[in-house]
Amino acid sequence: MGGGIVGIATAFFLAERGEHDVVVLEQGTLGSGTTKGGLGGIRHQFVDELDIRLSQLATEFWRDFDAFTSSVHRFEQNGYLFVTDSAEGVAALRASMTLYAKLGIEAEMVGPQQIARIVPGIRIDDLKGGRIGRRDGYGAPLDALAGFAAAAVVEGVRIIEHTCVDALLVEGGAVVGARTADGEIRADRVLLATGAWTAPLAATAGVQVPIWPYRRSIMEAGGPFPELVDIPLVIEWESGFHFRPYSHNGGAAQRFAMPNITATGATERGPAAPPEVFGSPTGDLSVPPQLEPWVKARGARRMAAFQELKITDSWSCNYEMTPDDHPIVGAVPGTPGLYIAAGFSGHGFMHAPATAQLIVEEMLDGKTTALDISDLSIERFRTGRKPFTAAVL
Ligand SMILES: Cc1cc2nc3c(=O)[nH]c(=O)nc-3n(C[C@H](O)[C@H](O)[C@H](O)COP(=O)(O)OP(=O)(O)OC[C@H]3O[C@@H](n4cnc5c(N)ncnc54)[C@H](O)[C@@H]3O)c2cc1C
């Protein structure tokens, strides 16, 4: 269930493993959930080891996407640069370096002068330093999704759009299929890759899933900014303001992501707490009016090229949050036939090839071999186990 990047990548990996009797049900059109709204950032620079290992597994795939899928996706490995204006920020960025060295991650601490050489026209007089992952970068979520979908369909996967799953079919405590307005579909295994919509659907099988929607926005300025076409994705550690080039179709635009701004003008990088009820998105994907002036002010403060930003496009989508900002991936204990891969809390695109490969291993082999992802099981929310330290960016 779900035709976002995770569901479609999973269909692709199932087909790769020789499973051709695969059906994807999507309530809208492919990518019409959160996937269409993302910034496309791909990085190894995380705090938790499992996130880094997922990035390593995913990046192997991103680098050779065209060979694996026979479709084109540009993974622009121009780097991912955190900058900070405080000594605390430098210390926080430095704290992960030991782990990166252990895992072979190519990240390095950089000073303000190095930052100025990497990003033309960036203001550095207020910066204390930064950290760059030179093998990181960014991609294009909808291009990747189209590539996965095309390859999956060639292998016989059926993708059915405009078909909402109203409920899961449960027999003897096991999930055996799905009910739609057009009838029932039976399946040996059912995967919920339904993003921010997962909780109410899982509830139809009596499974409580703590995933909820949290609206975030992106803005684009057409520029053009030809001198910035191959800069890293740049992110301010303190404010959460980030930008990347978006140079598809011959353009040289910049895309901006930002924290939410509360009614009192405070920046909010993630939800304060989980809601009492885990429901579906409300459908309100308007862009809060206070964001554009904030982005313009932040941009003008940081970059010479952003002094007179003209925002040419903007949109919102829902992060699919979980209480620990990590996804739920794996079989659902106590409910045979049901699997979940959802709740990526802002990282679902970059990790999609790894997630898909691993959930397919679990579905077909009963366990994963490429990487131990037992910490991502929904079990942690039932027992209160807290395997992660990271927070959403
Ligand atoms: C502003 C923003 C910036 C982001 N930036 C990044 C980034 O830089 N890097 C990164 O890795 N990630 C980023 N993300 C996160 C990333 O986009 C998501 O984690 C990822 O797209 C999730 O993919 P998904 O397939 O799990 O969910 P979705 O794309 O939401 O797909 C779920 C699909 O399930 C369908 N569905 C739901 N319920 C049903 C049902 N009952 N029946 C049938 N179909 C159903 C939906 O219509 C939807 O298409 C960002 C997200 C946002 C909002």
The ligand as an SDF file (V2000), in Angstrom:
LIG
                    3D

 53 58  0  0  0  0  0  0  0  0999 V2000
    9.6230   19.8000    3.2480 C   0  0  0  0  0  0  0  0  0  0  0  0
   10.2250   18.4310    3.2150 C   0  0  0  0  0  0  0  0  0  0  0  0
   11.5880   18.2670    2.9850 C   0  0  0  0  0  0  0  0  0  0  0  0
   12.1520   17.0000    2.9700 C   0  0  0  0  0  0  0  0  0  0  0  0
   13.4750   16.8680    2.6900 N   0  0  0  0  0  0  0  0  0  0  0  0
   14.0320   15.6300    2.6410 C   0  0  0  0  0  0  0  0  0  0  0  0
   15.4050   15.4660    2.3310 C   0  0  0  0  0  0  0  0  0  0  0  0
   16.1170   16.4490    2.0960 O   0  0  0  0  0  0  0  0  0  0  0  0
   15.9020   14.2170    2.2920 N   0  0  0  0  0  0  0  0  0  0  0  0
   15.1370   13.1080    2.5550 C   0  0  0  0  0  0  0  0  0  0  0  0
   15.6420   11.9940    2.5380 O   0  0  0  0  0  0  0  0  0  0  0  0
   13.8300   13.2370    2.8650 N   0  0  0  0  0  0  0  0  0  0  0  0
   13.2610   14.4660    2.9150 C   0  0  0  0  0  0  0  0  0  0  0  0
   11.9490   14.6070    3.2170 N   0  0  0  0  0  0  0  0  0  0  0  0
   11.1910   13.4320    3.6440 C   0  0  0  0  0  0  0  0  0  0  0  0
   10.7950   12.5440    2.4840 C   0  0  0  0  0  0  0  0  0  0  0  0
   10.2060   13.3100    1.4640 O   0  0  0  0  0  0  0  0  0  0  0  0
    9.7930   11.5090    3.0150 C   0  0  0  0  0  0  0  0  0  0  0  0
   10.3150   10.8910    4.1820 O   0  0  0  0  0  0  0  0  0  0  0  0
    9.5230   10.4310    1.9730 C   0  0  0  0  0  0  0  0  0  0  0  0
    9.0690   11.0020    0.7750 O   0  0  0  0  0  0  0  0  0  0  0  0
    8.4880    9.4580    2.5140 C   0  0  0  0  0  0  0  0  0  0  0  0
    8.1480    8.5770    1.4800 O   0  0  0  0  0  0  0  0  0  0  0  0
    7.0180    7.5070    1.7090 P   0  0  0  0  0  0  0  0  0  0  0  0
    6.9340    6.6950    0.4780 O   0  0  0  0  0  0  0  0  0  0  0  0
    7.2270    6.8260    3.0120 O   0  0  0  0  0  0  0  0  0  0  0  0
    5.6970    8.3900    1.9400 O   0  0  0  0  0  0  0  0  0  0  0  0
    4.7660    9.1330    0.8800 P   0  0  0  0  0  0  0  0  0  0  0  0
    5.5310    9.7710   -0.1970 O   0  0  0  0  0  0  0  0  0  0  0  0
    3.8540   10.0100    1.6560 O   0  0  0  0  0  0  0  0  0  0  0  0
    3.9660    7.9430    0.2330 O   0  0  0  0  0  0  0  0  0  0  0  0
    2.8840    7.3120    0.8930 C   0  0  0  0  0  0  0  0  0  0  0  0
    1.8310    7.0980   -0.1580 C   0  0  0  0  0  0  0  0  0  0  0  0
    0.8040    6.2850    0.3940 O   0  0  0  0  0  0  0  0  0  0  0  0
   -0.4180    6.7010   -0.1710 C   0  0  0  0  0  0  0  0  0  0  0  0
   -1.4930    6.2380    0.7080 N   0  0  0  0  0  0  0  0  0  0  0  0
   -1.6940    6.5950    1.9900 C   0  0  0  0  0  0  0  0  0  0  0  0
   -2.7780    5.9660    2.4980 N   0  0  0  0  0  0  0  0  0  0  0  0
   -3.2600    5.1810    1.5060 C   0  0  0  0  0  0  0  0  0  0  0  0
   -4.3560    4.2890    1.4070 C   0  0  0  0  0  0  0  0  0  0  0  0
   -5.2000    4.0860    2.4410 N   0  0  0  0  0  0  0  0  0  0  0  0
   -4.5480    3.6530    0.2360 N   0  0  0  0  0  0  0  0  0  0  0  0
   -3.7240    3.8420   -0.8340 C   0  0  0  0  0  0  0  0  0  0  0  0
   -2.6730    4.6950   -0.7930 N   0  0  0  0  0  0  0  0  0  0  0  0
   -2.4420    5.3440    0.3610 C   0  0  0  0  0  0  0  0  0  0  0  0
   -0.2880    8.2130   -0.2140 C   0  0  0  0  0  0  0  0  0  0  0  0
   -1.1910    8.8060   -1.1260 O   0  0  0  0  0  0  0  0  0  0  0  0
    1.1750    8.4010   -0.5940 C   0  0  0  0  0  0  0  0  0  0  0  0
    1.3640    8.5810   -1.9750 O   0  0  0  0  0  0  0  0  0  0  0  0
   11.3450   15.8620    3.2200 C   0  0  0  0  0  0  0  0  0  0  0  0
    9.9780   16.0170    3.4330 C   0  0  0  0  0  0  0  0  0  0  0  0
    9.4120   17.2800    3.4130 C   0  0  0  0  0  0  0  0  0  0  0  0
    7.9380   17.4190    3.6420 C   0  0  0  0  0  0  0  0  0  0  0  0
  1  2  1  0
  2  3  1  0
  2 52  2  0
  3  4  2  0
  4  5  1  0
  4 50  1  0
  5  6  2  0
  6  7  1  0
  6 13  1  0
  7  8  2  0
  7  9  1  0
  9 10  1  0
 10 11  2  0
 10 12  1  0
 12 13  2  0
 13 14  1  0
 14 15  1  0
 14 50  1  0
 15 16  1  0
 16 17  1  0
 16 18  1  0
 18 19  1  0
 18 20  1  0
 20 21  1  0
 20 22  1  0
 22 23  1  0
 23 24  1  0
 24 25  2  0
 24 26  1  0
 24 27  1  0
 27 28  1  0
 28 29  2  0
 28 30  1  0
 28 31  1  0
 31 32  1  0
 32 33  1  0
 33 34  1  0
 33 48  1  0
 34 35  1  0
 35 36  1  0
 35 46  1  0
 36 37  1  0
 36 45  1  0
 37 38  2  0
 38 39  1  0
 39 40  1  0
 39 45  2  0
 40 41  1  0
 40 42  2  0
 42 43  1  0
 43 44  2  0
 44 45  1  0
 46 47  1  0
 46 48  1  0
 48 49  1  0
 50 51  2  0
 51 52  1  0
 52 53  1  0
M  END
$$$$
